[in-house]
Amino acid sequence: MNQVRRKRILFVAEAVTLAHVVRPLVLAQSLDPARFEIHYASARRYDFVFDQATFHRWEINSVPSQAFLDALASGSRLYSFRTLSKYVEEDLELLHGIRPDLVVGDFRLSLAVSAPLAKVPYAAIANAYWSPFTTFNHFPLPEVPITRLLGPGLASVLFNVLQPAVFAYHALPMNKLRQTHGLARLGSLLDVYTAADYTLYADAAGFFPTRNLPPNHRFLGPIHWSPKIPLPEWWHQLDPEKPVVYVNLGSSGPSELLHMVTGALAGLPLTAILATAGRWKPSSLPSNIKASDFLPGDAAAKRAKLVICNGGSPSVYQALAQGVPVIGIASNMDQLLSMSVVERSRTGVLLRSGSVTEISLRETTERMTTDRSYELAAQTLAGELKVFDSVSAFRSFIDEIL
């Protein structure tokens, strides 16, 4: 009897932040290795998340994480035409060597060129607030130099007028690349971020409303991940009588604000547990604050009464899934868009990283740890989130198309 060949799936992550690495990792690890031959390609960063991975790994280049974050902070283009061209060369070498039945990418924008050139079906993981079918009629201005120069109010008015031109400017290298390879131009930045044969939204349907979504665009639901690491020694010594605040600005949050955050929380009648992502090494901490490079985020959120994060969707969903309200100290547009649903549902508060102070963070923390309305709203939302199972939705998608 002839053995049926396992379908071959290649996952490609743009390793500029941890989220873009772990989302495809969770989906890759959810597939049955008896049915699928799994390959995973990324730059050699965040290697600790692959401790239990048993699939084939391939090394590719990604721009340095700090260069990526610096570009976000300055409002510059994230990728030049030259960088994207090099990405396409690397992608094609991978695709021709592995010959997958499907390639799944997370923010590897070059796959919108290399996959059609290699004639490989391509599924892109994205957030629904970047969908071309979003019902957002304006986008928030991130913390870029003009925000600091003019102030958020005036700068936002100017940005609302210029936003279509700004998005077209950022989409230009990708459109030039596609034209160079004989492919049709895309629209603006929303099309660039979601261009694929299939677009998979790592969001709960309805949280970020869309209109006229085509059948090749679908919601998976939030993709939950937490590092499988032991609890720190101090975990079991936390005072059970004091509320816990979990602080995690992640791999893309402004790490320079961690000192301000600890100052704001110092002396409050609570215990703060801080995950630094290895980006900050304090010489000393206030007595009510404990820190580790990494914490198991699901356990930390479950123990917390409040989560302070960068406002990005992975941290927000992790908190809301446990029924815990959020303070999002947001700087880039991803984080500001993610926090829009939090503020709309009254499950948290947005504080812009460019204007947050020790006093404003302290006052917000005190209010949110004493006003039960935030907690009750978060618990209601947690019930709504339970219906979404991104892993099952992804498996169904794979069975459908392969």
N, C-alpha and C positions, 0 to 999 in steps of 0.2 A: 504494500500500500504506500502510495506516495504521501510524504509528509507535507502538509500545507505550510508554505513559507510565512513566517511571522511578518506582519506589516512593520515597516521600518519608519520610525518617527524621530526627527531631529528637532531638538529644542535649542533655541539660540537666545542668549540673554545679553543685553547691553549692560555691562557691569559697572555702571556709573553710580548706582545706588543699590543698597541691599534689596529693596523691594523688587527691582527688575530682575534680580537673580532668583529670589525665593518663590516668586509667583509661578514661573515655569517649572521650578524644581518640584513644588508641591504637586503640580499636574503630572509631571513626568513620573513621580514616585507612586502616583495613584493607579497607573496602568499595570495590567497583568503581564509580567515578563514572559509568561508562557505564550502569550498571544502577540506581544509587541517587542520588537528589538529597539531599545531606546538609546539614543545618542544625545549628548548635551554639550553645547559649545559656549564658552564664555572666557573672558579674561581671567587670569589667575588672581582673583580677589575673593574675599569672603569665603576662603576655602573651608573654614570650620563648618559651614552649613552642609558640606558634602560628606560628612563623616560616615553616614549610613548609605551612601549612594553606591549602587552596584552596577550602574550602566556605564557605557563607553563615554569618556570625557575627552573633549577636544579644546585646545587652547587657541583663542583668537584675540585680536587686539581690541581694546576700547580706549577712548580718550581717558586720560587720568581723571579720577573722580573730582579732585580739587579744581582742575581746569573746567570741568563741567559745571561745578557749583559756582565758580567764579563767573562763568559766562551767564548763568542764571541771574546772579547778583548784579551784573552790569547791564543786563538786557541785550547782550550780544547774541549773535547766532550761535546755536549750540554746536553746529557742524558746518564746516566749510565744504565746498565742492570737492576739494582735494581729499579731505578725510573720507567723505562718503564714497569717492571713487576707489580708495584703498579698501574700504570695507567691502565693496562689491567684489573686488578681486579675491579677497579672503573668502567671502561667502561662496563664490562660484567654485573655488577650489574644494571647499567642504561639500557642497551639493553634488559636484561631479564625482567626488571620491566616495561619499556615503550612499548616494543615489536613494534618498528617502522617498517614501510614499507621501509624506506630508512634512512640512517644516512649520514649527510654531515659534514665533518670535515675540519677545517683550522689549519694546522700544529699540529694536534693531531696525531702524528706518530703511537701511539699504536693502533689506529683503524685498521691499516693494519693487526693486529693480532686478536683483539677482535671481529671485525665485521665478518670475516669469521668463527670464532669459534661460534658466535651466529647465523650464517647463515642469516645475514642482509646485503643487498646490501649497498655498501659504495662508496660515491663520495668524492674525496679530492679536495679542493681548493688549487691551487698552482700558482706559477709564471712560465712562459714558459722558462725562462732561466735555470730553474732546470729540464727541461724535458730531459729524456734519449734520446729524438729524436732531441735535439738541434743541430744546426750546429756549435756552438762554438767549436773551436779546442783548446782553452786554457782558463783558468779561472784566473781572477786577484787575486793577493795576497792581502788579507786584512791587516788592521793595527794590526798586532800581534807582539810579542816581537822580532822575527827574522827580521821583517821589520825595526824596530827601531835600531836593532843591526848592520845589514849589509847595511841598506839603501834600498829603494824600488827597485833600478835597479838590484843589485847583488842578493838580496833576491828573486826577481821575477824569475830570471834565475834558481835559485836552486829549487824554488817551481814548475816551469814548468816541471822539471825532476821528482820531487817527487809527483806531484799532484795525480796520480792514487793510489799510496800507501797511501797518506793522506786521500783521499776520502774513501778508503777501511777501514782504521783505524776508521774513524768516523761512518761508517756503521756497524761496528762489533757488538755493543750491540744489534742493531735491528735484525741482522741476527741470533745472538745467541738466542734471544727471540723467533723468528719464529721457529727455529729448536727445541727449548724446547717444543713448542706446536704442533710439527708435521707438520709445514708448510714449504714450500720450501724457500730456501735462496733467497734473492734479490741480485741484482748486487751491484753497488757502491752507493754512496750517492745520486745520481740523482734518482735511483730507490726507495731508502728509502723515499725520500721527495715526491714522486708522486705515490707510490704504492696504488692502489685502484681498484675497479671494474670500476669506471669512474673517469677520471682526468679532472678537470675543470680549465682552465687557466684564471686568472684574468688579462689578457693582450689583447691588440689589435692584431689580427692576422696579421702577417707580421712584427711587430715591433721586435720580437725576433724569427728569422727564425728557422723552424724545418724541418725535412726530414722524409718521410714515417710515418707520424702520423697515428696511428691506429684509428678506428672509436670510440673507447671508450675514446679517448682523444680529447677534443674540446675546442675551445676558446670561452669564454663568453664575453670578452671585459673588460675594466677597471671598477672596482666596486667603484663608487663615493660615498663618505660620507662626511658630514660636520655636526658639532654639532649644534643642534637647540638651540642656546643660544642668548640672547639679545646682541646687539652691545654695546661696552663700551661707557661711557659718552663722551670720547675724540674723538670718531669716526667722528662726524659731525663738529668738530673743526679743522680738518686737513686742511692745506693750499692747496687749489686747484691748486695753481701755481707750486707746487713742486711735482716731481715724488715720488711715494710711492714704497718702497721696503718691501715686506712681508717676515719676518723671522720666520721660524718654524722648529726647529730641531727634533720635534716629541718626542715620548716616547722612542725611541731607539737611537736617535742621541746623540753625546757626549755633555751633558749639560755643562760640564766644559769649553766648547768653547764659550758659550754665552757671557762671559765677553770679550773675544777677538773680537767677532763679533761686539758688541756694540762699542768697541774701534775703530774698522776699519771704522764703519759708522759714528762715531761722527764727526760733523762739515761739513759733505758733504752737498751739496745743494739738499737734499732730505729728506723725512720723512720715517723713518723705523717704521713699526708696528710689534711688537714682541709677539709671542705666546710662553710661557715658558713651557706649559704642567704641570705647578705646580712644576717644577723641579729646579727652580732658583728664588730666591727672592732678587732682587737688592735693595740696600738701596737708591741708587740714579741713575739717568740715564741722559745721554746727552739730551739737550733741543730738539733735532730733533728725539728722539726715544720715542715711546709710547709702553707700555707693558701691557699684560693681561695674566692670566693663559691659557685661551683658547680664540680663535676667530673663528667665522664661516668661515672656510677655503675657501669655494667657493666664498663668498663675498669679503674676503681679497685678494684672487688671482685675482678676477675680477677687483678690484680697483688698483692692483699693476702694475708697469712697469717691475718689476723683482721679482722673488721669490728665497730666499736663504733657502735651506732645507738640510736634511740629505742625499738626493739622493735616498731615498726609493721610490718604485713605486707609492704608494698612493699619496704622495706629488707631485711627478713629473707629474703624470697624471692630478692632480687637476690644476696645473699651465698650462700645455700644452693645456688642454681642453679650457682654457680661452685665449689661444694664447699668453701666457706670458713666456718668457725665464727663465732658471733656472741656479742657481749656486748650485751644490750639494757638500756639505762638507761630503764626504763619509768615512766610516771606515770599515764596514763589507762587506762581499762578495755580499750579496743581494744588497746593495746600489751601490757598484761598478759595478755590472752587470746591474742594472737598468740605471745607468748613461751612460752605453755604447751606448744605443740608442740615448741619448740626444747629446752626442758628435758626433756620426755618422751623425746625422741630423742637426748639427750645431744650435741646439736650446738651447744650454747651455754649461757650462764649469764644468768639474770635478776638485775639489780641494781635495786632500787627507787630512784627519783630522790630520795625523801624521806630515805633513809638512806645512800646511797652516799657514800663519802669518797675522798679522794685515796689513802689507804692501801689501802682495799678494792679500788678499781679497779686500782691498780698491782699488787697481789698477784694479782688475777684475770687481768690481762693477762699477767703473767709466767708464770703457770701454763698459760694457754691457748696461749701461743706456744712452750712447751717440751713440753707433754704432747700427743703425737700422737693420742691417742684421740679428741679432739674433731675434729681434721682428718679422720681416717679415717671417723668417723660422718657428717660433713658430705659427704664424697665419696660415700659410699653413698647418702645422701639425694639428692644431685645426680643420680645415676643414675635414681632413682625419679621425679624431677621432669621428666626429659627427655620422658616420655611425654605430658605435658600441653601442649597448644597452644591457648591461649585464643583466639587470632585465628581459627583454623580452626573451633573449637567455636562461636564467635559467628557466623561466616558460615553454618555449618550451621543454627544456630538461626534466623537471618534467613530462609534459604531455606525452612525448614520452616513458619514462621508467615506469611510473606508470599508 
